[in-house]
């Protein structure tokens, strides 16, 4: 009797932290972090707390008991490559930069990579069957429902600005994020609007769109065609607009077009030969869709000075003697990219070690554009900006900091995950179809976001890769585990 009660309590304990792990994903700059686990960094995912519990109790034992997916091999190779690059960097005898030493940089960035890999391993090994995958997805939806609700409260001051209301919401934001809010854009539960938009695009939209495309829902509630996913999709798109993230809205446009193509390819008529007249109408439909998206972007963007820079340059900016890319705040990204390429050209094999881009920035910076105000502002330490500069581009960071060895092994890992998504896509099973379409959409989003972020600690990428891998790997687990319709805790 006591043994049964203790087992029941342990199962509930697991399920609470399991749910919290996915529920807390929207909070990525949590202010209450001890310095030992990243309290001084920009990225502070709240999900790290439940991750530690789950990883120690559940995931570590499973690493030695279960057949691991093939994706683990290139991931392990990348980890080794990153370690080699970082160790070799000690031979450069670099001086400390802004009080940061090479050894402290090594510890922090290896720990950051370890956190990211832990997110991936947990997302893969936590699931034994489809019901458990649905359980995790439901908690992601619940967590983002809270984020969307908070975003809706922020959208109110963007639409109808009231100083007292903005001050209240801004104060409450300090309990979940290390950065204050923007009066003209919303940040959700994250550090800035761009982070919130990227979260919605990669962690939420692919699965919601896959649910619509396949007609499957992880919830039992349904009113004919109307599902919880439909409501969340509409809500997400509205909130995404209020972030006024150029990357986020561009990704939304891409997903809409890809979703339309998938719908057309899945119809019965797609199995028949397409006549010339039909091709014309398909082209016309797609053109109208793209034109409609651009029109919506123009109407929405005109309400925000940051977003409308794309076209205001031609009427306002020429008097300022600035190039188009300078005006839309893209030029500094090209500077960071060119600097990374210069570092890679100097150290092509192994790079300069994880996190060491900043140590070589001044030396490798293109001289002709060093005087740009945006670059000076980003690279000069101030009271609000004392952290080391980064490439703002994951691919550029891989090339500069891990060289060919690290870049090839990481892209091999991404290719392996893409293979998992493709295998699910071509599988005729309803569950596999859902996770396959969602996985392909998520990888399309990642292929765009890889040029806009560079942190291994942000869980978005790892969680998506983990869910795709886990879904594909279920076919390699024992039959009775995968096909069991009942939910079983991970103990």
Secondary structure, 3 states (H helix, E strand, C coil): CHHHHHHHHHHHHHHHHHHHHHHCCCCCECCCCCHHHCCCCCCECCCHHHHHHHHHHHHHHHHCCCCCCCHHHHHHHHHHHHHHHHHHHHHHCCCCECCECHHHHHHHHHHHHHHHHHHHHHHHHCCCCHHHHHHHHHHHHHHHHHHHHHHHHHHHHHHCCCHHHHHHHHHHHCCCCCCCCECCECCCCCCCHHHHHHHHHHHHHHHHHHHHHHCCCCCCCEECCEEHHHHHHHHHHHHHHHHCCHHHHHHHHHHHHHHHHHHHHHCHHHHCCCCHHHHHHHHHHHHHHHHHHHHHHHHHHCCCCCCCHHHHHHHHHHHHCCCHHHHCCCHHHHHHHHHHHHHHHHCCCCCCCCCCHHHHHHHHCCHHHCCCHHHHHHHCCCCCCCCCCCCCCHHHHHHHHHHHHHHHHHHHHHHHHHHHHHHHHHCCCHHHHHHHHHHHHHHHHHHHHCCCCCCCCCHHHHHHHHHHHHHHHHHHCCHHHHHCCCCCCCC
